[in-house]
């Protein structure tokens, strides 16, 4: 994955992770770009150009993996809202 694409998908994932973190039906979110994530300190020193496209979140006791693409974050959040 090229640097520009990595940055774009990382930005989308960051927005989505912050949205999910505040969602009332989401029990937990794992994304190294969140300061509350246990990997934040290490990731902020090792990852260059963003924290990557993968966001993990838990609803009703089940973990889900979301791999963010180079799309509009608002569209992705609206799609997630329909599933949550």
ABEGO torsion letter per residue (X at the ends): XBAAAAAAAAAAAAAAAAAAAABAABABBBBAABAABAAAAAAAAABBGEAEABBBBBBGGBBBBBBBBBBBAAAAAAAAAAAX
